[in-house]
Amino acid sequence: MKYRKLGKWGLKVSEIALGSWMTDVAEEEAMKVAEESVDKAYELGVNFFDCADGYSGGAAERFLGNALAKYERSSYVLSSKVFFPTGKGPNDRGLSRKHIFENVDKSLKNLKTDYLDMYFCHRYDYDTPVEETMEALSDLVKQGKVLYYGVSEWLPSQVMEALNTIEKNHLRPLSVIQPQYNMMDRFIEDEMMGICEKNGIGIVAFSPLSQGLLTGKYKKGQPLPEGSRATHQADRQINKLLTDENLDKVEKLTKIADKLGITMAQLALAWALRKPCMSSLIIGATKPQQAVSNASASGIALADDVIDEIEAILDYKPFFRKIG
């Protein structure tokens, strides 16, 4: 396993991280397999584990806290998020000082830890001033409950608003963002990556395999694989991605992976890691063998001609308008 700095900061995270949002904590056998996946990832050198207070009503955090309890706390990096409803009250959601302070304590209890290495604002809160949110997060750093804080799915303008607020009020710095990034979703390349590079902000991307599309297991004209995410995911995110255009691209990309002697998933992960500003990729693993395969993508360097071949297939056209 290779490790990278979190932007310009001193924290080092594994190139491949493990997320726990898909954990089915309702079934005993599923919990056992999920814990085996966590153990296998840790054994392979994964030191970064991500969760959120809203996943399974807090059960995902409790699962992860139990799974990691056997390991020395200093040996792994732990993160969670705040924003989505965790109760029925009017203050049980969002990014108010009240909700952040109350929910970080719940997350710490769930995760069986005294501090979070990273704490993210899951979404932007239009009902709360950014100043209130940034001051609350800065105070958590001062208190030692959070070491580094950041945001997840925020627009570039919203991140800039936060950075300006932090500078104006002399607050602890925003150190990391957690956006979606993969071959099929390159939104952050247009502006966000430049903002992060300029300000030394680390990027820990989620969904680097595009909900499983980039594993290559979904084939055009063939039935959905039994037990796959597309057969049971409640919000049907993956199903919306299974277009003929996307499946044709994956088929072509798989041929490149085959020539390199790696899996389609490893190709997709190595491609995302080609960017030096990318600190880590958060993957899901419902089985230990998936953790093994994904972790093996760390350290794979794609040659320039391979990158060019991939780009020709993806045919990505970043937004650009010449002025003057």
N, C-alpha and C positions, 0 to 999 in steps of 0.2 A: 504494500500500500504506500502510495506517495501522499505527502502532506503539503498544503499550501497555506500561506499567511492569509488572514482575514483582511483583505485590502492592504492598507499600510500598517495595520496594527499587529501586535506581537502574537496574538492567538493563532495557533496552527490547527487546521482541521483536515481530516482525511478527504481526498478528492471525491470519494464516494461516501455519502452519508445515508443513514437509514431513517425513513419517516414511518410513522405508526398510525396514520389516519385511516388506513383500510383494515386495521385490526378488528376482527370479529370477536369481541370480548364476551359474547353471549354463550358461546359454545366451548365446553371444556377442552375438547380435542383441538379446536382451532386455536385456543389459547396456548396449548402445549406446543403446537407446531410454530406459532408465532414467536414464542419464547426461544425455541430452538433456532429460529432465524436470527433473533437478536444475538444469541450466544455465538452463532457461526460468524455473523458480521464482526462482532467484537474480536473473535479469534483471528479473523483475517486482517485486523488492523483498523477497522472502521472505528473512529473515536468520536463521531458526531451523530447524535440521535435527536430527531426533531419531533415535536408534538404540538398540540394546541388545546386550550381549555374547552373548546367547543366540540372536540371530537368525541362522539359517543357519550355526550353528557358528562365528560370528565373521566369516563371509564378507560379511555385510551391512555390518559396520563397515569392513572392508577396502575394499569397494566405495565406500562413502561417503567414506572418507578419500582415495581416489584421485580421486573426482569433485570434491571440494572443494579439492584440493591446488593448483589453478591460481589460487585466489583468496586475497587477503590475509586472514590468519587473524583479524585484528581486525574484519573486515567481516561476520562471521557468528557466530551463537551455536550451539554444538554440545552435544548431550547424549547420554548413554548410561545404561544401567541394569545392575543387578547383582542376582542371586538365583538364577536357574534354572541347572541343571547345565551346566557347560562342560567336563566331564571325567568319568571313571569313578571317581575317588577319593572317599572319604568327606568330604573337605574342599573338593571342587570344586563346591560349591553353597551356597546360604544366605547369611546376613549376618554370619558370623563376621568378626572382625578379619582373620584370615588370608586368607579368601576375598576380602574387599573389597580389601585391600591388593594381593594378587596379581593380581586381575582388573582393577583400575583401570589397572595398568601394561600389561596386555594390550590393554585398550581404547585407551589412549593410543598404543600402537604400531600397532594396527590402523587407527586414525583419523589417523595421521600428525600428531599434535599433542602439545604439551607440557602442555596442560591441557584440562579439560572445563569449559564454562560451567555446566552443570548435570549432576548425577549423582543418579540415582533408585534407591531400593530398590524393585525390581519388585513384590515381594510382602512380606507380613509373615512373619517367621521365628519360628515357635513354639519352635524348638530353641535360639535364641540370645537372651540378655537384651537388651532394648532399649538398656540402658545401654552395652553393648559396641558395638552397632551405631552409636549416636549419637556415641560417643567416637571411633570409627574415622573416621566421616565428618567430624567436627569437625577431627580431625587432618589429614585430606586438605586441608581448606580452609587450615589453617595452613601446610601444605607448599606450597600454590600449585598442587596438581594438580587441584583442584576449586574453583570460585568460589562456586557456590550448590548446596546439596544438598536433596533432598526425597524423597518417597515416591510410589508409583504407586497400586496398588489396595489401600489400607488402609482399615479401618473407622474411623469417627469416634472411637471409644473408643481405638483403637490410635494414632491421630494425637495425641490428648490425652495418652496415656501417653508418647509421644515428647516432646511439648512440656514436660510436667512434668519429665521426666528431664533435658532440656536446661537448663531453668531451675535445677533443683536442683544440677546439676553445672557450671553456668556455661560451657556449651559454645557453640560457634558456632550461630547460629539455623538452624532448618529454614525454608527460604524459599519452597518451591514444592511443589505436588502435581500428579500426572498421573493423573487418574481418567477413567473413561469418562463421556461426557455427550452426550446427543442427545435429540431429541424423543421417542424411545421408551424412553429410560433416563434418568430424572431423579432417581435415587437421591441424588445429592449435594445436591440442593436442600433435603432435609429437615433435615440437620444440618451436613454438611460445609462448605457455602458459608458458613454463619454462623461456623463455627470459623475459616475462612480470612479472612473479613472482619475478625473481631475481632483476629486475630494478624498481619494484614498479609501473609498467605501468598498467593502467586500461584497461579493455576490454569491449567494448560495441558492441555486435554482431548484425549483420543484418541477415535477412532471417532465424530466428530461427524455422520457420515452413516450411522451404524448399519450398518456393514459393506456399504454400498452400497444398502441399502433406500431411503434418502432421496434417492437420485438420480432416482427415478421410472422407472428402466429395467425394473423388474420389474412385470409386469401380471398381475392376477388372471385365471386361465383361459387364459393365453398361455404358450408354451414359454419356458424360461429363455434369455436372450440368449446367443448363441454366444460363448464365450471369457470370459464373466462370472465373477466370483468364485464364484458358486453352482454353477458347473459343474466347478470344479477344487479348491476350497479343502479342504484335508485334514481340518480339524476341523469343517467344515460349519456354522460359526457363522451365516452368512447364511441358510442353508436353514431354520434353526429360527425365523428372524424372518419368513419369508414366509408368515404366516398371513393368512387372509381379512380378519380385523379390521385388521391392520396395512396390508395392501394397499388396503383401502377408505379408510383415513385418508390414505394417500399420494395416492390419486386425488383426494380432496377438496382436499388441500393443493396439489397441482399446479395446480388451477384458480386458486388464489390467486396462485401464482407467475406463471401465464400472464397474469393481469390486471395484475400489476406489471411485466411484461416482463422477468422474470428466470427462471432455471432453478429447478427444484425443489431442486437441491443448493445453489444460492445462497440460496434462501429458508431452508433448514435451517441453513446456516452463519450467516446474518444473525440468525436467531432465537437461536442459541446465544450469539452475541456481544452480545445485548441486555443481558446481565448485566455490569455494570461490573467485577465481581470476576474475570471471565474474561479472562485475559491473552492467550491464544492457543489456536487450534484446530489440532490435528495431523491433516493429511489425507494420504492416499496418492495417488500419481499415477503410473500405469504408462505414460502417454503425455503428451507436452508439452501437448497441447490440454486435458487434464484439469487441469493446473497453471494454465493460463490461466483456465479457467472458475472454478475454486475461488478463485484469488487475487482474482478480480473481486468476490467477496463482501465483501471488506474495504471498510469505509466505507458499506455499505448500511444505512440506518437504517429500521426498520419502524415505521410510525405506530401509535399506540395502538389504533386501531380494527382494524388488521390483526392486531396481537398478540391482541386479544380474539377475533377470528375464528379464529385458529389455536388458541387455548386451548380454544375451544368444540369444535373437531374432536378435539383430543388428549384432552380430558376427563380431565385428570390430577387425582388427588385425593391430596395429600400426607398423610402420616400425622399425625394429631393426636388427642390424647386430653385432654380437659379434666379438670383435677384440682381438687378442692375445690368 
